[in-house]
């Protein structure tokens, strides 16, 4: 999957994170997001940490790491999906900043391919699984999530190798991520 092809899925992922945070038995995604966008506490770094955690949770014997988000790099603030990071300004519905997120004027949460593309369902299942594993993650302060992702064996191994090479980032092979421990608490 190309870097730009990942962006609609990341956009949907953001919507599902907000929906999970504020779902009060209301099913209108658009209304929940518009009502809560200013209070969701999300920013670029926090979203990237949550994306890592969602991507490495195993659901139905698969990871989102296998399906969509497969280009993680070990960086000083933890694992970062490089394709998403480099193309985050291409989101259809959100403006993601270092301190917060906001809606684009043209925001439309219909996701036209959702009913025909099983990857949207995979995102739903993985977000739900992460929520079931530890719902506090969704409201955790950003730098607490950074510290949590620093505990991941894959990040520690790969980032240590990057530092040995005098670098601040290094690609994290999927196999290392899947075969090592990730903490959700």
ABEGO torsion letter per residue (X at the ends): XBAAAAAAAAAAAAAAAAAAAABBGBABAAAAAAAAAAAAGBBAAAAAAAAAAAAABBBGGBBAAAAABABBBBBAAEBBBAAAAAAAAABAABBBBAABBBBBAABBAAGAAAAABAAAAAAAAAAAAAAAABAAAAABBAAAAAAAAAABAAAAAAAAAAAAAGBABBBBBAAAAAABBBBAX
